[in-house]
Amino acid sequence: MSATEPTTPTRLRRGETFEGEIETLAYGGRGIARPGGYVVFVNGGLPGDVVRAEVTKSKRGYAEANATELVTPAPGRLPEIDLHQDEPCPGAAWQALDYEKQLAFKEAQVADALTRIGKLGDVNIDPVVAADEQWRYRNKVEYSFGEQDGELVLGFHPRGRWDEVLDIEDCHLSSEATNHARNEVLAWARSEGLNAYDPHDHRGTLRNLVVREGRRTGQVQTRLVTSRAEFPRPPVDLHTVIDGPSGSTSGPTGVLGEEFLRERIFDLDIELSHDAFFQTNTEMAEKLYGLAAEYAGLTGTEKLFDLYCGVGTIGLSMAREAGQVWGLEIVPEAIENAKRNAKANGITNARFVAANARTGMRPLIEQAGRPDVVTIDPPRAGLSAKIVRRLIECEARRIVYISCNPTTLAPNAAQLVEAGYRLTRVRPVDMFPQTPHIECVAQFDLVGEVKYVESPSERKRREREERRDAAKEADQ
Ligand SMILES: C[S@@+](CC[C@H](N)C(=O)[O-])C[C@H]1O[C@@H](n2cnc3c(N)ncnc32)[C@H](O)[C@@H]1O
């Protein structure tokens, strides 16, 4: 073989181990190593680390592996926070990575998604907005009950172990008040001799504890999730009962204390139902919404659609700069919150509709007329191509897209650009320090007329109708 001929990478099989250096981080936070040129996504490695890793999944083009030993730590690796039996803080996968590097990776991953997945050249990415607090920023924590050596524990599942729970007294991503609430409920459950639900045999009582905190109001709200069982009244605000083997925390919920969580965002008083979405980092939510308002550039007269509006925080925070606000959201309880939030804050130009974005956008346009500006804030899965087509039909001159996943923003952005929008600018906002999660705000501006791009099925239907019309004309 000549010296210049490329060598074929040797595929590693499931169960094999290798030693290699982590070169960079992939979207989602896993390290990338290339032993023998073969790409391996490694859980638990940071750039510059030399790790020993075991392959858990093997494909022709790449493999997945778990780091089992840190052979040589990367220069500048930070000490992990030892919380319990040498376990690092769960949920803080990037805690050993210097914060400036975390920000640089997040910025690079937004750029990479838009150029590589969205195939959008020359994207104008404004510098990432750093978080105010690098620790203790979470306003919501979902704990799981489990048992360790016959003792009831309350904490988190270690990575990849859905049936084990690690007891966590002090989660450094959440506040002392949240940890205190967790410790009180665990002490009560132990004193009552209650057991944890066992996901293997589906027996046992206690499943989850959800703690939410109003960071500005100081309110801490606790919700206990259990199987159907008899036990003394728990010291919590809400009690959810789950029948059957579901791992979900949503179900029929009884009110034992405060039904709503109260929070302040800017100068707005906000109430939240327990199943309504709220940004997990209150302080950075204000930065995110402030950036969305800057990108929206309202002047006091515009009709604004706030799509995927939750309890209405984005639309309500912009209502004083808009002519009219129309919010759309799928969870009816969140829409009830949004309506009450508008009233409580004396906002009279905002209306809210409970609907699925897929089916609800055309009726919203019929009811409200076309918007000038749209804000859209979907879950991590982003928008389906069909929902983007409905969004394009709004013919808004500006769309401000708030995304918690640049890899789903990218194809949506490409579809908007194809329909005549320019991606004017994008800015990442770090809502989740110590984790690989990335939030960003993107501004799209309509250049000229909307070019409506049909789906293949829409095109077929139109062609069928045109052929039928042509045949009718020929008959006449
Ligand atoms: C990322 S949250 C944003 C909520 C709100 N904009 C905020 O900042 O608090 C996404 C919201 O979309 C809602 N949602 C999910 N799927 C939806 C759909 N198909 N149609 C309308 N809303 C949907 C969720 O209930 C959730 O409230």
The ligand as a Gaussian input file, in Angstrom:
#p B3LYP/6-31G(d) Opt

LIG

0 1
 C      -40.520000      25.116000      25.145000
 S      -42.141000      25.305000      25.771000
 C      -42.367000      27.032000      25.607000
 C      -43.452000      27.636000      26.437000
 C      -43.444000      29.163000      26.579000
 N      -43.200000      29.825000      25.314000
 C      -42.448000      29.594000      27.630000
 O      -41.454000      30.230000      27.304000
 O      -42.688000      29.303000      28.812000
 C      -43.084000      24.577000      24.504000
 C      -44.574000      24.655000      24.699000
 O      -45.204000      24.088000      23.547000
 C      -46.363000      23.387000      23.952000
 N      -46.666000      22.450000      22.851000
 C      -46.109000      21.247000      22.593000
 N      -46.604000      20.711000      21.468000
 C      -47.496000      21.609000      20.969000
 C      -48.328000      21.628000      19.806000
 N      -48.343000      20.613000      18.943000
 N      -49.103000      22.709000      19.597000
 C      -49.101000      23.743000      20.464000
 N      -48.336000      23.776000      21.599000
 C      -47.534000      22.724000      21.836000
 C      -45.960000      22.768000      25.271000
 O      -47.089000      22.440000      26.040000
 C      -45.120000      23.902000      25.890000
 O      -45.901000      24.753000      26.671000

